[in-house]
């Protein structure tokens, strides 16, 4: 297998299974979906990430929404195959040993994508170094820089040791892995102390870069003194010779941009935002997608298997959902909804009513995602639920342990639920993971998304909902401007003008619920079912990882004949 891999995909996190806490949210889940699609298409890809023995934290919520965290433990041996390969990477003046573990991603036709997860928890290592593959996004800046060195520098070394010597394209999924460019540059320049322009061009011809967020916290920056301490003088001198710095900081995003022949954002809107942020580079756009077989609920999978039998091999066949009887779609949805409500009762003891319009909101807790926007006027919500039609909310999402604002956001949502009491039930579920995410995206009646524009790069939860016939009510940011057909695939919050403030947008939510969505849901359920059907056929069929990966193969991974 090693000799036939032409593309190496690097990501700080990869979401594969609920039982493997090696992802924190959208970036990792997207990585997993990308690799599953690659296996389905038989693409010649190999992937690299780190093996996090403690993974991302387990979330615990008190009655008032206060979040605390504990470290999960899982057994890699249950899912991965340890490989008899060891590489050594110099960090802070000593050698850190890395061992790869293999996870085989098998596609629908039997093709395989190997994922190497790098492990530093080895007896050969210093006790402090053994912790480097402990927590995902844990520790301080020094910890993060050393982790990213393992991923970028160590990842290239592992690929070499395993015989992957035909790699034509290195795909950096965000800036965490950008140090791989320096490993390639060192190879290109050989014994020369200073790289030539030709060396730089040779690296650039082999690298592509995907940026996933305009939010500053998503872009790693490291003090150059720290870089020198961790990576050594030679590597620090090399970095200081390159245009990848903000003042006295190494900017990992700028490093990735500088060395890439192809750069893309993850939605058309995000591509425009990223272009304005990085005007000296040409930024394209490949809109994200989700892996259909992974995110379709059991009830819809059974329906598709009966009526659209080829959907597993080619998710674009879901266009044929337009021929499905509305009654079949509503029946499949009701079964998914009952499954979700049963899980809510199991976790919380709260018994929600399956006949009530259920609105879902589940994503990483972050201030700009504004989970509490719909609760700006609780009295208005109470009145809508009483006068127009009953509503209930199900929330989920983890806040980073150091993100105080995000933790307060969770508490505000819980407090709003307490204020609304049984008149408008609000449930916040802890431990949002892939398993719960699938239940939520398939079991609610409406998917709510209201980040602060233009900070949503893409957002994939609404795509997962669409695969299960759940329409979105969303601000026109991220992917939604591409998927939005008013009243056909869902509804917009506001009119897309960036100057809209949170009060205007919350009023837009209330108006859409009062005058459009709830009257349709309760007054004309078959018409609501038609919206669900068109949501599957239009958005579910298009916003898939299969389409996304094919576009990467066509545009990003195609090696140019000449530089330019």
ZAMARGU-4260 file (C-alpha; in steps of 0.2 Angstrom, whole numbers, plus 5000, padded with zeros to 4 digits):
<rodrens>
0) 5000/5000/5000 | 5013/5013/5004 | 5019/5016/4987 | 5002/5020/4979 | 4998/5034/4991
5) 5000/5051/4982 | 4991/5063/4995 | 4995/5065/5013 | 4981/5073/5024 | 4987/5080/5040
10) 4974/5086/5054 | 4977/5089/5072 | 4961/5080/5076 | 4951/5066/5067 | 4933/5060/5073
15) 4931/5042/5069 | 4920/5034/5083 | 4911/5040/5098 | 4921/5028/5108 | 4938/5037/5102
20) 4938/5054/5110 | 4951/5060/5097 | 4941/5075/5091 | 4934/5091/5099 | 4921/5097/5087
25) 4918/5101/5069 | 4936/5101/5063 | 4939/5083/5069 | 4922/5077/5063 | 4925/5085/5046
30) 4942/5076/5045 | 4934/5059/5048 | 4921/5062/5035 | 4934/5068/5023 | 4944/5052/5025
35) 4928/5041/5024 | 4924/5049/5008 | 4941/5046/5002 | 4940/5027/5006 | 4923/5027/4997
40) 4930/5035/4981 | 4946/5024/4982 | 4957/5040/4983 | 4976/5037/4985 | 4976/5046/5002
45) 4986/5043/5018 | 4982/5053/5034 | 4991/5058/5049 | 4986/5064/5066 | 4991/5062/5085
50) 4985/5048/5096 | 4977/5057/5112 | 4976/5044/5126 | 4966/5056/5136 | 4957/5064/5121
55) 4946/5079/5123 | 4938/5081/5140 | 4922/5074/5146 | 4909/5087/5150 | 4899/5088/5166
60) 4885/5100/5169 | 4878/5105/5186 | 4860/5110/5188 | 4864/5128/5184 | 4874/5124/5169
65) 4891/5125/5177 | 4903/5115/5167 | 4917/5104/5174 | 4928/5092/5165 | 4937/5076/5168
70) 4949/5067/5157 | 4942/5052/5147 | 4952/5036/5146 | 4951/5024/5131 | 4960/5009/5125
75) 4969/5012/5108 | 4972/4993/5107 | 4953/4990/5105 | 4953/5000/5089 | 4970/5003/5082
80) 4985/4992/5076 | 5002/4997/5084 | 5016/4997/5070 | 5033/4991/5073 | 5041/5008/5068
85) 5049/5021/5079 | 5056/5038/5074 | 5065/5051/5084 | 5062/5069/5084 | 5074/5082/5092
90) 5064/5094/5104 | 5071/5105/5117 | 5088/5097/5115 | 5083/5079/5118 | 5075/5065/5106
95) 5057/5061/5107 | 5052/5044/5101 | 5036/5042/5091 | 5027/5026/5087 | 5012/5026/5074
100) 4996/5016/5076 | 4986/5011/5061 | 4967/5014/5059 | 4960/5007/5043 | 4946/5017/5036
105) 4936/5005/5024 | 4926/5012/5010 | 4909/5006/5004 | 4918/4997/4990 | 4931/4989/5001
110) 4945/5002/4997 | 4956/5008/5012 | 4963/5024/5018 | 4976/5022/5032 | 4976/5034/5046
115) 4992/5035/5057 | 4990/5041/5074 | 5006/5046/5082 | 5010/5041/5100 | 5023/5048/5112
120) 5018/5038/5127 | 5033/5027/5126 | 5045/5020/5139 | 5059/5027/5129 | 5053/5045/5132
125) 5056/5057/5146 | 5040/5057/5157 | 5036/5075/5152 | 5037/5070/5134 | 5026/5055/5136
130) 5012/5067/5140 | 5013/5076/5123 | 5000/5064/5116 | 4989/5065/5131 | 4976/5079/5129
135) 4969/5087/5113 | 4970/5106/5114 | 4977/5105/5132 | 4991/5113/5141 | 5000/5129/5138
140) 5008/5137/5123 | 5024/5126/5125 | 5014/5111/5126 | 5004/5115/5110 | 5020/5120/5100
145) 5028/5103/5105 | 5012/5094/5100 | 5012/5103/5083 | 5030/5098/5080 | 5026/5080/5083
150) 5011/5082/5070 | 5021/5091/5057 | 5039/5087/5058 | 5036/5070/5066 | 5022/5066/5054
155) 5033/5068/5039 | 5047/5057/5047 | 5034/5043/5050 | 5028/5043/5032 | 5046/5042/5027
160) 5049/5027/5039 | 5034/5018/5033 | 5039/5019/5015 | 5027/5033/5008 | 5039/5040/4996
165) 5028/5044/4982 | 5018/5058/4991 | 5015/5072/4978 | 5003/5083/4989 | 5003/5087/5008
170) 4986/5094/5013 | 4987/5104/5029 | 4970/5104/5037 | 4972/5121/5047 | 4988/5128/5053
175) 4992/5115/5067 | 5002/5104/5055 | 5011/5118/5046 | 5028/5114/5052 | 5028/5099/5040
180) 5033/5113/5027 | 5049/5115/5036 | 5053/5096/5036 | 5050/5097/5017 | 5061/5112/5016
185) 5075/5104/5025 | 5074/5089/5013 | 5074/5101/4998 | 5089/5111/5004 | 5100/5097/5009
190) 5116/5102/5017 | 5114/5120/5012 | 5112/5132/5027 | 5100/5143/5018 | 5086/5137/5006
195) 5086/5144/4988 | 5071/5151/4980 | 5070/5134/4970 | 5069/5125/4986 | 5055/5135/4992
200) 5046/5133/4976 | 5048/5114/4977 | 5040/5114/4994 | 5026/5125/4988 | 5022/5114/4973
205) 5018/5099/4985 | 5007/5108/4998 | 4989/5114/5000 | 4981/5123/5014 | 4963/5124/5021
210) 4959/5137/5033 | 4943/5134/5043 | 4940/5150/5053 | 4941/5168/5053 | 4941/5168/5072
215) 4958/5174/5079 | 4958/5160/5092 | 4958/5147/5078 | 4975/5153/5072 | 4990/5147/5082
220) 5004/5160/5086 | 5020/5156/5095 | 5033/5167/5103 | 5050/5165/5093 | 5060/5163/5109
225) 5049/5149/5113 | 5051/5142/5095 | 5070/5143/5097 | 5069/5134/5114 | 5058/5120/5107
230) 5064/5118/5089 | 5082/5123/5091 | 5092/5137/5083 | 5093/5130/5066 | 5074/5128/5064
235) 5071/5145/5072 | 5084/5154/5061 | 5075/5146/5046 | 5058/5152/5052 | 5065/5170/5055
240) 5070/5170/5037 | 5052/5167/5031 | 5037/5179/5030 | 5027/5169/5042 | 5027/5181/5058
245) 5016/5193/5067 | 5029/5204/5075 | 5039/5192/5086 | 5027/5178/5084 | 5027/5163/5072
250) 5010/5163/5064 | 5006/5145/5059 | 4992/5150/5047 | 5005/5162/5038 | 5017/5148/5037
255) 5005/5136/5029 | 4999/5150/5017 | 5017/5154/5011 | 5021/5136/5007 | 5005/5131/4998
260) 5001/5131/4979 | 4982/5130/4983 | 4973/5138/4997 | 4955/5137/5001 | 4941/5142/5013
265) 4927/5130/5017 | 4912/5139/5010 | 4910/5152/4996 | 4906/5165/5009 | 4921/5160/5020
270) 4932/5160/5004 | 4928/5178/5002 | 4931/5182/5020 | 4948/5173/5020 | 4953/5182/5004
275) 4950/5199/5013 | 4961/5193/5028 | 4975/5186/5017 | 4975/5198/5002 | 4993/5193/4996
280) 4987/5175/4993 | 4974/5168/4981 | 4960/5160/4991 | 4948/5148/4983 | 4933/5139/4991
285) 4928/5121/4993 | 4912/5120/5003 | 4912/5107/5017 | 4901/5092/5016 | 4897/5077/5028
290) 4898/5058/5025 | 4880/5053/5021 | 4881/5035/5028 | 4888/5041/5044 | 4875/5054/5048
295) 4859/5047/5041 | 4848/5040/5055 | 4843/5021/5055 | 4825/5025/5051 | 4830/5036/5035
300) 4844/5023/5030 | 4830/5010/5030 | 4819/5021/5019 | 4833/5026/5007 | 4838/5007/5006
305) 4821/5003/5000 | 4818/5017/4989 | 4835/5024/4983 | 4846/5008/4985 | 4862/5016/4977
310) 4863/5031/4989 | 4877/5022/5000 | 4888/5021/4985 | 4884/5038/4977 | 4876/5050/4989
315) 4870/5061/4975 | 4856/5048/4971 | 4848/5057/4986 | 4841/5069/4973 | 4828/5055/4970
320) 4821/5059/4987 | 4809/5071/4977 | 4800/5055/4972 | 4798/5049/4990 | 4780/5050/4997
325) 4779/5063/5010 | 4771/5051/5022 | 4786/5040/5022 | 4798/5054/5026 | 4787/5060/5040
330) 4786/5042/5047 | 4805/5040/5046 | 4807/5057/5055 | 4795/5053/5069 | 4804/5037/5073
335) 4821/5047/5073 | 4812/5060/5084 | 4806/5047/5097 | 4823/5039/5098 | 4830/5056/5102
340) 4817/5060/5115 | 4820/5043/5123 | 4838/5047/5124 | 4834/5064/5132 | 4823/5055/5145
345) 4837/5042/5149 | 4850/5056/5152 | 4840/5069/5161 | 4823/5062/5166 | 4814/5075/5156
350) 4800/5068/5146 | 4798/5079/5130 | 4782/5078/5119 | 4785/5071/5102 | 4770/5080/5095
355) 4778/5097/5099 | 4789/5107/5087 | 4807/5103/5093 | 4821/5115/5089 | 4839/5109/5090
360) 4855/5118/5093 | 4871/5108/5095 | 4889/5114/5092 | 4904/5119/5101 | 4900/5132/5114
365) 4908/5148/5109 | 4903/5166/5111 | 4901/5170/5093 | 4890/5156/5090 | 4877/5164/5101
370) 4868/5149/5108 | 4857/5161/5119 | 4851/5173/5105 | 4834/5165/5104 | 4831/5169/5122
375) 4834/5188/5120 | 4815/5190/5125 | 4809/5175/5134 | 4792/5183/5136 | 4790/5184/5117
380) 4795/5165/5116 | 4782/5161/5130 | 4769/5171/5120 | 4773/5162/5104 | 4772/5145/5112
385) 4755/5149/5120 | 4747/5158/5105 | 4754/5150/5089 | 4761/5133/5093 | 4771/5124/5107
390) 4789/5124/5105 | 4803/5115/5115 | 4822/5116/5113 | 4836/5103/5114 | 4854/5110/5116
395) 4871/5102/5117 | 4889/5108/5116 | 4905/5109/5125 | 4915/5124/5131 | 4934/5124/5130
400) 4940/5122/5148 | 4948/5139/5147 | 4934/5148/5138 | 4926/5158/5152 | 4914/5167/5140
405) 4908/5150/5133 | 4905/5143/5150 | 4894/5158/5155 | 4885/5155/5138 | 4879/5138/5143
410) 4874/5144/5160 | 4863/5158/5152 | 4854/5145/5141 | 4851/5134/5156 | 4845/5150/5166
415) 4833/5154/5151 | 4826/5136/5152 | 4823/5138/5171 | 4814/5155/5168 | 4803/5148/5154
420) 4799/5132/5164 | 4787/5120/5157 | 4779/5133/5146 | 4794/5131/5134 | 4805/5116/5139
425) 4823/5119/5136 | 4835/5104/5139 | 4854/5106/5138 | 4863/5089/5136 | 4880/5086/5142
430) 4894/5076/5133 | 4890/5081/5115 | 4899/5068/5104 | 4897/5060/5087 | 4883/5048/5094
435) 4873/5062/5102 | 4876/5073/5087 | 4868/5060/5075 | 4853/5059/5086 | 4850/5077/5087
440) 4853/5081/5069 | 4840/5068/5064 | 4828/5069/5078 | 4823/5088/5080 | 4810/5096/5068
445) 4821/5112/5065 | 4839/5116/5065 | 4844/5133/5073 | 4860/5141/5068 | 4864/5160/5073
450) 4882/5164/5073 | 4888/5181/5073 | 4892/5186/5054 | 4904/5183/5046 | 4913/5172/5059
455) 4905/5155/5053 | 4917/5148/5041 | 4905/5134/5036 | 4895/5124/5049 | 4891/5106/5045
460) 4878/5102/5058 | 4864/5109/5047 | 4871/5098/5032 | 4869/5083/5044 | 4851/5088/5048
465) 4847/5090/5030 | 4852/5072/5026 | 4838/5068/5038 | 4825/5080/5031 | 4827/5093/5045
470) 4827/5111/5038 | 4837/5125/5045 | 4833/5142/5052 | 4850/5151/5050 | 4859/5167/5048
475) 4866/5169/5030 | 4883/5164/5034 | 4895/5150/5031 | 4887/5136/5020 | 4869/5142/5022
480) 4869/5155/5008 | 4873/5141/4996 | 4860/5129/5003 | 4846/5142/5007 | 4830/5142/4997
485) 4817/5151/5007 | 4803/5140/5012 | 4810/5126/5002 | 4826/5120/5011 | 4822/5131/5027
490) 4822/5149/5031 | 4834/5163/5034 | 4837/5174/5050 | 4838/5192/5043 | 4842/5196/5026
495) 4860/5194/5026 | 4865/5211/5029 | 4881/5212/5040 | 4875/5227/5049 | 4861/5217/5057
500) 4862/5217/5076 | 4858/5203/5088 | 4841/5211/5093 | 4836/5212/5074 | 4841/5194/5072
505) 4832/5188/5087 | 4816/5197/5081 | 4818/5189/5064 | 4818/5172/5073 | 4802/5176/5082
510) 4794/5182/5067 | 4799/5167/5056 | 4792/5155/5070 | 4776/5165/5073 | 4771/5169/5055
515) 4779/5155/5044 | 4786/5140/5052 | 4774/5136/5067 | 4759/5139/5056 | 4766/5127/5043
520) 4771/5114/5055 | 4755/5113/5065 | 4742/5119/5052 | 4749/5110/5036 | 4760/5096/5042
525) 4760/5088/5024 | 4767/5105/5017 | 4780/5104/5031 | 4784/5087/5025 | 4787/5094/5008
530) 4800/5106/5015 | 4808/5091/5023 | 4808/5081/5007 | 4816/5095/4997 | 4829/5098/5010
535) 4835/5080/5008 | 4834/5081/4989 | 4843/5098/4987 | 4854/5100/5002 | 4856/5082/5008
540) 4861/5076/4991 | 4874/5090/4988 | 4882/5095/5004 | 4891/5078/5006 | 4909/5073/5009
545) 4909/5064/4993 | 4906/5079/4983 | 4918/5089/4993 | 4932/5076/4991 | 4929/5075/4973
550) 4932/5094/4972 | 4948/5092/4982 | 4954/5079/4969 | 4949/5090/4955 | 4956/5107/4961
555) 4967/5106/4976 | 4976/5089/4974 | 4979/5090/4955 | 4998/5093/4953 | 5002/5108/4941
560) 5013/5104/4927 | 5022/5120/4930 | 5023/5133/4944 | 5010/5146/4943
</rodrens>
